[in-house]
Amino acid sequence: GAGVSQSPSNKVTEKGKDVELRCDPISGHTALYWYRQSLGQGLEFLIYFQGNSAPDKSGLPSDRFSAERTGGSVSTLTIQRTQQEDSAVYLCASSLGLADYNEQFFGPGTRLTVL
Amino acid sequence: AQSVTQLGSHVSVSEGALVLLRCNYSSSVPPYLFWYVQYPNQGLQLLLKYTSAATLVKGINGFEAEFKKSETSFHLTKPSAHMSDAAEYFCAVSDPFREYGNKLVFGAGTILRVKS
């Protein structure tokens, strides 16, 4: 079956611009996660959605970062007024939720470059 | 807070030799533990997971890992390295009781190089 998909695969933007990154989780997966992978910080958790519960936003690095999940499926991560330190690979993952021992399936990522 | 330490950012082995990638964790509760592999320009793929059943866990591609509570370790091994094993490997921990939420906490990663 189809895995987690992310778009775009690459995004180059200028400092100060806003960007939107999209994630399509595996069908039927109720949990969705965003992580960031950067050279200096490794793999960091950003935000987690589970069903209709309030999202866990504890990993978002600043108020320039936000995410939403519409209809319990597709998610969009938005970064406002991008900075050069936002350059990283943004990974999305999904899981079945509470019944799967937290096994997460990852998408290929979106590589963001802020000039 | 939970944390993961992977000893050795780079490991180099000869083809056919034993692969040993080290992972130690810190957690106030018995954790779930995972090993993921990442090939260049790809996402992470689950190799294996420990979820409080058998302490010796077998995964895909001939990898296995042993959970040792006394050593707080979850080292990844493979008896004989193959060229296709060259990749970056990540150890991760999560909290089964969700004290810390559902997120994975990753180690810094170990790049495995396989020499012919």
Interface residues (C-beta under 8 A of the other chain):
Chain A: V4 A31 Y33 Y35 G42 L43 E44 F45 Y48 Q50 D56 S58 G59 L91 A93 S95 Y101 N102 E103 Q104 F105 F106 G107 P108 G109
Chain B: Y32 F34 Y36 N41 Q42 G43 L44 Q45 L46 K49 T51 F90 S94 P96 G101 N102 K103 L104 V105 F106 G107 A108 G109
